[in-house]
Structures are given as C-alpha cells and as structure tokens.
Amino acid sequence: MKAKTVAVIQTLFAFGIVVWWGLFFALFQHDPANTSAYLAFERAFPLPDLVWLTPLLVQAARANLRRSPYALLWTAAAGGALVFLGLLDASFNLQQGIYTRSLGNGLLNGFINVACIGFGLASISWSKRQVISQT
C-alpha cells in the first residue's frame, strides 16, 4: 500500500469519527431502544475519540502525504489506538448482545469493529514494513 492510500484511509476514518459523534448527539442518544448501559458506554468515548484518536489520524495522514520521516510513528500510534477502540467496542458489544439485537445493528457494529481492528493492525504492520525496508 502506498503512503497516499494510507493517508486517504486515515482521513476517512477521522471524518467518520467526527460524523459518528455528530449523529450520536443529534439523533442516536435520543433513541428509546438504547439502554442506559449503552448510553453510558458511548458517552465515555467522545473525549478520547475526538481529542486523541482523530488528531492522531489527521497528523498521520498529513505526515504520510508530506512523506515526513515521522509518518510511520504517527501511523503506528493511530493504528494502535484504532485496535484498542475496536477491541473495547467489540468486547462491550459481545457482553451486551449488541450484535444480535437486530441484523442491521449486528452488521453495522460488526463492520465498524472489524474496520477499526483491521485497519489498525494494517497500519501497524505497514509502518513496520516501511521501517524494515528503509534499513
């Protein structure tokens, strides 16, 4: 994968996180089908998502587009944060039966979790391969 491709995907993830929180606070938090446990869990994430993960993704994308020597560090850090987010969310979803609540819920949450974990691991692996190829 090329650095530009990684940067585009990082930008899409950052944009997706911001859109998610906009939708959550405008619409989803008012859905009566959501349990208090789900709402408490979700409300714990805006700070780390918007203050840590999104800026990491944006910085990694910028660094990759500029071919900065720090691009690999930012990409690996963002990848680790994505893996953590995806695993934490998947753990909650499994414990609370979110995947089996409805087909739509299961598919959407499953896609989001697999995308975070998958791209996170791919980012870390990509960064490692770039370091190895430079030595």
Phi and psi in degrees as a GROMACS rama.xvg file:
@    title "Ramachandran Plot"
@    xaxis  label "Phi"
@    yaxis  label "Psi"
@TYPE xy
-86.9437  157.112  LYS-2
-58.1475  -38.0298  ALA-3
-64.5493  -39.5418  LYS-4
-64.5824  -44.5272  THR-5
-59.1965  -43.6437  VAL-6
-62.3844  -40.3637  ALA-7
-64.1435  -44.1841  VAL-8
-66.3438  -40.222  ILE-9
-60.4025  -41.8979  GLN-10
-64.4437  -40.7657  THR-11
-63.504  -40.8475  LEU-12
-64.0422  -44.9415  PHE-13
-60.7705  -45.1439  ALA-14
-62.2938  -43.8545  PHE-15
-60.6438  -38.8678  GLY-16
-64.7942  -44.5375  ILE-17
-64.3003  -43.1873  VAL-18
-63.0418  -44.081  VAL-19
-54.2134  -48.2049  TRP-20
-68.3677  -33.5168  TRP-21
-61.9929  -46.1012  GLY-22
-66.6216  -40.5222  LEU-23
-59.6465  -51.168  PHE-24
-73.7824  -28.1083  PHE-25
-81.2775  -36.4966  ALA-26
-127.066  -58.3787  LEU-27
-63.3302  -34.962  PHE-28
-68.0355  -14.5552  GLN-29
-95.8921  -0.454451  HIS-30
-71.84  119.403  ASP-31
-66.2  -14.6374  PRO-32
-74.8037  -16.7245  ALA-33
-77.5645  133.974  ASN-34
-79.8123  162.751  THR-35
-65.4241  -33.0674  SER-36
-64.2663  -43.6435  ALA-37
-62.1179  -46.4295  TYR-38
-64.5746  -41.3533  LEU-39
-62.9138  -43.193  ALA-40
-61.0726  -51.5485  PHE-41
-61.689  -40.3095  GLU-42
-68.8371  -10.5003  ARG-43
-81.917  -10.664  ALA-44
-98.6621  -18.878  PHE-45
-57.1373  -42.7344  PRO-46
-60.8693  -55.442  LEU-47
-65.941  -35.446  PRO-48
-67.5036  -45.5614  ASP-49
-90.0319  -23.1274  LEU-50
-101.909  -21.4005  VAL-51
-115.795  -61.4823  TRP-52
-66.7808  -48.8248  LEU-53
-61.0792  -47.8567  THR-54
-61.2272  -35.1857  PRO-55
-61.1378  -45.5744  LEU-56
-63.166  -43.0061  LEU-57
-64.8205  -45.3753  VAL-58
-63.9718  -40.5477  GLN-59
-63.3455  -43.3397  ALA-60
-62.128  -46.5383  ALA-61
-60.4246  -44.6383  ARG-62
-64.6005  -40.0339  ALA-63
-66.4598  -40.755  ASN-64
-65.4092  -33.3849  LEU-65
-88.6983  -2.95139  ARG-66
55.6244  40.1236  ARG-67
-68.9305  146.384  SER-68
-65.2151  -15.4237  PRO-69
-90.4705  -1.83923  TYR-70
-57.7669  -39.6323  ALA-71
-68.4729  -38.2163  LEU-72
-64.4933  -49.4215  LEU-73
-62.2622  -39.6177  TRP-74
-66.8511  -43.352  THR-75
-65.5732  -40.6209  ALA-76
-63.8247  -45.5463  ALA-77
-63.675  -39.0469  ALA-78
-62.1731  -43.4945  GLY-79
-62.5877  -40.8089  GLY-80
-65.3201  -38.3903  ALA-81
-65.2411  -42.0069  LEU-82
-61.7382  -45.9668  VAL-83
-59.4567  -48.2376  PHE-84
-58.2878  -48.5055  LEU-85
-62.9998  -42.1492  GLY-86
-68.8656  -40.6496  LEU-87
-63.9816  -44.3761  LEU-88
-65.1657  -43.0487  ASP-89
-62.9803  -40.6314  ALA-90
-59.8282  -47.0378  SER-91
-62.3984  -46.1523  PHE-92
-60.1072  -39.7729  ASN-93
-66.3663  -45.011  LEU-94
-66.3074  -32.8727  GLN-95
-98.157  1.34604  GLN-96
69.1364  26.5904  GLY-97
-65.0578  -37.635  ILE-98
-65.9717  -27.0714  TYR-99
-103.38  4.12379  THR-100
-63.2823  -44.336  ARG-101
-158.323  161.134  SER-102
-60.5175  -44.135  LEU-103
-61.8323  -45.447  GLY-104
-61.3999  -45.7394  ASN-105
-62.1201  -45.731  GLY-106
-67.1148  -44.4857  LEU-107
-64.2759  -50.5627  LEU-108
-66.5838  -38.6995  ASN-109
-62.5063  -43.6176  GLY-110
-61.3721  -46.9245  PHE-111
-60.6603  -45.4911  ILE-112
-65.9547  -44.5702  ASN-113
-65.3044  -39.6817  VAL-114
-63.3658  -45.4835  ALA-115
-63.4831  -49.5866  CYS-116
-65.6487  -45.7931  ILE-117
-63.4561  -49.6415  GLY-118
-70.2566  -32.7914  PHE-119
-61.1723  -49.2087  GLY-120
-64.8773  -39.3541  LEU-121
-63.3624  -37.4088  ALA-122
-64.928  -44.5689  SER-123
-63.5251  -45.8799  ILE-124
-63.6474  -42.545  SER-125
-61.2688  -45.1143  TRP-126
-60.338  -43.8532  SER-127
-62.4301  -44.7225  LYS-128
-62.585  -37.1084  ARG-129
-66.0154  -40.6646  GLN-130
-64.0823  -45.0263  VAL-131
-62.3564  -40.691  ILE-132
-70.9849  -19.5371  SER-133
-86.2265  -12.0816  GLN-134
